[in-house]
Amino acid sequence: MTEQSWDPKRFPTSSGVYLMRGEADAVLYVGKAKNLRARLRSYFSAAGDGRGQIPFLMSRVRRIETIVTDTEKEALILENTLIKKHRPRYNINLRDDKTYLSIRLDPREDFPVLQTVRKVRRDGALYFGPYASGTAVRETLKEIYRIFPLRHYPMETCRRRGRPCLFYQIGQCSAPCHGRISREEYRQLVQGVTALLSGREGEVVGVLRERMASAAAAMRYEEAARLRDQIRAIEATVERQKVVGAGGGDEDVVGVHREGGEVEVVLLFIREGKLIGRRGYPLEWRLEEDELLSSFLQEYYARDVLIPERILVPLPLVESAALEEWLGERRGKKVQILYPQRGEKLRLVELAARNAAESFRERGSRREARQEVLAEIQQRLDLRRLPERMECFDISNVQGSHGVGSLAVVLHGEAAPGEYRRFRIRTVEGADDYASLGEVLRRRLRKGLQEGDLPDFILIDGGRGQLGVLTAVLAELGLEERIDAAGIAKSRVFANVRGKKVERSEERVFVPGRKNPVLLRAGSAALFLLERLRDEAHRFAVSYHRQVRGRAGLRSRLEDAPGIGPARRKALLRHFGSLRKIREASVEELAALPGLPRAAAEALHRHLHADEGA
């Protein structure tokens, strides 16, 4: 590891990673290069590379640190690790960090079940997707259960019932929990589901037609009719899917559209030649196009997402070989990054580019609308600056126990769940919401001062009292002129007399230095955004408090379990990883733990599930 002066000749010529550091030694940007000297020379060239952001970035850089690696792939992996650690301001930031839903099916189980998951793991199960929304997944599962009635619930849950569930009554579950279907028959259903989700509808229909003909020849007319209905349902589903390619296999197609300093990157998800969804990401043009695209692919596929066998890109990537090797290791199979020049794959890249342009236009329209809302909030609350980053805090506890705090964030007028934070109250005993709020605010703002990451506007869930805590903390940290503040108090009931209509006051927004609250017009976009931010902070605080309280209760229950002493508790936690997984484990899984007899496993299982009833 070396720290270099501004002379590019002193940088090494090998592959590696460079960190640009600014004031207080904060990491501003992390990059990788096959040749560090060649890459860094472009930042110091007099002519620059045409990007206005580069001089802006370099004016803030105080020193550059380099880390040499043996290979390009090592540099890529190290860059990804350092970006996650330092979260540099000028690197690509995929703010929408919520991954799409996928469908998981583990064929190794006796009676496999379909699960919706966000994380794709290399655990031997099959994953299908990604799907654009929860609605898309529900529609897909609805069609599957109608055609292939797999089970819906855990086997143990179903077996505790006296009879099969309602899904069995309506023909959308085969009730393996009550022995209504054999393993071999259920395996045939699983094979049909796998083929259908893999895009091999023709194969499924062919098998079903053969079975229908056999059933009809044997005069099993009810079975033949059921198979006929399955075939019709599959054919109706296939008709609604758009075929975009003649080739098979899975592909992600990347489209890029740039206007000025803004870039829209779109991914088209193609599975077995069918377009199943798209997703767009807004980025800032701070890098050369191939560098930006490489960084985007690296950050996106570093998540727990499905990695296809081919990725089609709109321009050649210098680092494609290292990316392919890295992606292949993550997928467990070979991955190709292709830059098509002609034919069907070029048409797909052009389709992705048109989708990127359309996504950019749609996002621009929404951005203009959001800017108008932010301007209205600034004008009505007399804020000193446009509230591009708004944060809201809330406190949750029950009679002073398990106190927690939450932070919800709105960036550029849009909720940013990836920026939400939660806090365990450390220094306050009992139900003192004011002191708890003060602790959370100090922790957040002190960290923001260290990292140069402060909000433009803070909203507090509460009235004058909570706002007073906020203004006191801002003054204490010298931020009263830097950050605007307000408190939003819930509406109050005016009358609730029997026979009379319930009347409520308007939402009141309190601002420092003003005696009367600001009343925003009911139903206005500005009020809606503030209410949504307040409600998100409240929801996040309450959900975290329930999690903390439930974890504490489960820990207490585990400690009270018969036959489970400190050594066994430690072994259980080491083996299963968490209290929740211990509770979810079956008797067989518990008994498989060395040193835990089956009788003790059964007693522990009963104890942890005693509140569920028969």
WOKAVEN-V791315 format. One record per residue. D_FIRST is the distance of its C-alpha to the first C-alpha in Angstrom with 2 decimals. Layout:
<<D_FIRST> <D_FIRST>>
//
This chain:
<<0.00> <3.79> <7.08> <9.93> <13.65> <16.28> <16.90> <16.07> <16.39> <13.16> <11.19> <10.60> <13.64> <12.44> <12.50> <9.90> <9.69> <9.70> <10.74> <13.49> <14.40> <17.92> <20.22> <19.47> <15.80> <17.15> <15.34> <17.78> <16.57> <14.22> <14.60> <13.93> <14.95> <16.16> <15.28> <12.69> <14.51> <17.87> <17.19> <15.83> <18.66> <21.17> <20.15> <20.99> <24.11> <27.27> <29.24> <26.71> <27.14> <30.16> <28.58> <29.70> <27.00> <24.20> <25.49> <26.07> <22.48> <21.04> <23.49> <21.78> <18.12> <17.04> <13.38> <10.91> <7.30> <5.85> <4.67> <6.68> <9.75> <12.92> <15.40> <16.38> <17.69> <14.50> <12.97> <16.23> <16.22> <12.75> <13.89> <17.12> <15.73> <13.74> <16.92> <19.08> <17.15> <16.94> <19.94> <18.98> <22.15> <21.86> <21.01> <24.02> <25.88> <28.66> <30.71> <33.35> <31.36> <34.50> <34.66> <37.96> <40.39> <40.87> <43.63> <42.90> <45.37> <44.98> <47.66> <47.20> <49.11> <52.88> <53.56> <50.41> <50.01> <48.38> <45.63> <43.88> <40.15> <37.16> <34.51> <34.61> <33.51> <33.57> <36.41> <39.02> <40.98> <41.93> <40.65> <42.47> <41.67> <40.01> <42.90> <42.91> <44.47> <46.16> <49.45> <48.50> <47.65> <50.90> <52.93> <51.38> <52.05> <55.53> <56.38> <54.95> <56.86> <60.01> <59.70> <58.05> <58.80> <55.88> <55.68> <54.14> <53.59> <52.31> <54.96> <55.47> <56.09> <58.65> <60.38> <61.09> <63.26> <66.83> <66.75> <64.42> <62.71> <63.87> <61.63> <63.75> <66.90> <65.79> <64.63> <60.85> <60.10> <61.52> <61.53> <60.03> <59.90> <63.70> <64.16> <65.39> <63.37> <62.47> <59.00> <59.91> <61.22> <58.17> <55.96> <57.80> <56.99> <53.28> <53.37> <55.03> <52.46> <49.58> <51.24> <52.11> <48.62> <47.21> <49.54> <52.01> <55.07> <57.33> <56.70> <57.54> <60.68> <61.86> <61.65> <63.37> <66.13> <66.87> <67.05> <69.25> <71.64> <71.87> <72.57> <75.22> <76.88> <77.08> <78.56> <75.64> <75.96> <73.98> <70.94> <71.46> <71.66> <68.45> <66.63> <68.15> <66.79> <63.30> <63.48> <64.64> <61.89> <59.20> <60.79> <60.97> <57.27> <56.28> <58.37> <56.27> <52.97> <51.86> <51.20> <48.71> <47.97> <49.99> <47.21> <46.22> <42.96> <40.53> <38.66> <36.67> <37.34> <35.11> <36.81> <35.33> <37.31> <36.05> <37.98> <36.44> <33.17> <33.98> <33.48> <35.28> <33.97> <36.57> <36.46> <39.77> <40.15> <42.45> <43.68> <46.10> <46.94> <47.71> <45.98> <45.50> <43.52> <41.08> <38.39> <37.05> <33.91> <33.74> <30.48> <29.56> <28.91> <25.51> <24.15> <25.68> <28.17> <26.50> <23.13> <25.11> <27.04> <24.08> <22.48> <25.95> <26.53> <23.24> <23.99> <27.67> <27.47> <24.78> <27.75> <30.51> <32.60> <34.63> <32.86> <35.52> <35.84> <35.56> <33.88> <35.57> <33.65> <35.17> <32.80> <30.69> <27.05> <24.50> <22.46> <25.67> <25.07> <21.81> <23.63> <26.68> <24.90> <23.23> <26.58> <28.49> <26.60> <27.29> <30.90> <31.60> <33.27> <32.59> <31.83> <32.56> <31.41> <34.34> <35.06> <38.88> <40.94> <44.44> <46.63> <46.47> <42.70> <42.58> <45.29> <43.19> <40.24> <42.80> <44.21> <40.80> <40.41> <43.85> <42.92> <39.79> <42.07> <44.55> <41.96> <40.66> <44.28> <45.02> <41.93> <42.82> <46.30> <45.04> <42.51> <45.38> <47.46> <44.71> <44.21> <47.96> <47.81> <44.98> <46.99> <50.03> <48.18> <46.93> <50.47> <52.34> <50.11> <49.68> <45.88> <44.00> <41.62> <41.62> <40.39> <37.70> <35.98> <38.58> <37.99> <40.70> <40.75> <43.22> <43.97> <45.63> <47.28> <50.58> <52.50> <49.31> <47.70> <44.30> <43.48> <40.78> <39.71> <38.65> <37.01> <38.07> <36.69> <38.28> <36.11> <38.10> <41.26> <40.05> <39.18> <35.48> <35.53> <31.80> <31.48> <34.07> <33.17> <35.18> <35.41> <37.05> <39.10> <37.95> <39.97> <43.36> <46.23> <49.08> <49.90> <48.68> <47.35> <46.90> <44.71> <42.72> <42.23> <41.09> <38.46> <37.06> <37.07> <35.25> <32.50> <32.04> <32.27> <30.08> <27.25> <28.09> <27.95> <24.45> <23.16> <25.49> <27.42> <31.11> <34.28> <36.98> <39.76> <40.35> <43.43> <44.78> <47.10> <50.02> <52.33> <52.60> <51.44> <48.11> <47.66> <48.34> <45.49> <43.12> <44.27> <44.02> <40.37> <39.55> <41.32> <39.62> <36.14> <37.33> <37.11> <40.83> <40.55> <37.44> <38.53> <42.00> <43.71> <46.69> <48.31> <50.25> <53.16> <54.81> <58.32> <61.24> <64.46> <67.49> <70.17> <70.45> <74.15> <75.89> <77.34> <75.20> <72.19> <68.89> <67.53> <64.00> <62.60> <60.00> <56.31> <55.62> <52.48> <52.14> <50.24> <49.75> <52.56> <55.05> <57.98> <58.89> <56.51> <55.70> <57.52> <55.91> <58.30> <58.74> <57.24> <55.14> <51.67> <50.20> <51.76> <50.79> <47.08> <47.17> <49.15> <46.78> <43.78> <45.81> <46.95> <43.46> <42.24> <45.35> <44.99> <41.35> <42.27> <45.32> <43.63> <40.83> <43.50> <45.46> <42.41> <41.71> <45.41> <45.85> <42.91> <44.42> <47.83> <46.62> <44.83> <48.14> <50.06> <47.86> <48.39> <52.14> <52.36> <54.91> <53.61> <49.95> <48.66> <45.20> <44.14> <45.27> <43.72> <40.35> <40.82> <41.91> <38.92> <36.50> <38.34> <38.94> <35.94> <37.98> <41.46> <42.29> <41.70> <43.87> <46.62> <46.32> <46.50> <49.84> <51.91> <50.93> <47.21> <47.74> <49.95> <47.34> <45.21> <45.77> <47.94> <49.47> <53.07> <54.49> <56.95> <54.17> <52.21> <55.37> <56.00> <52.44> <52.70> <56.08> <54.80> <51.80> <54.06> <57.14> <57.05> <57.29> <60.92> <62.70>>
//
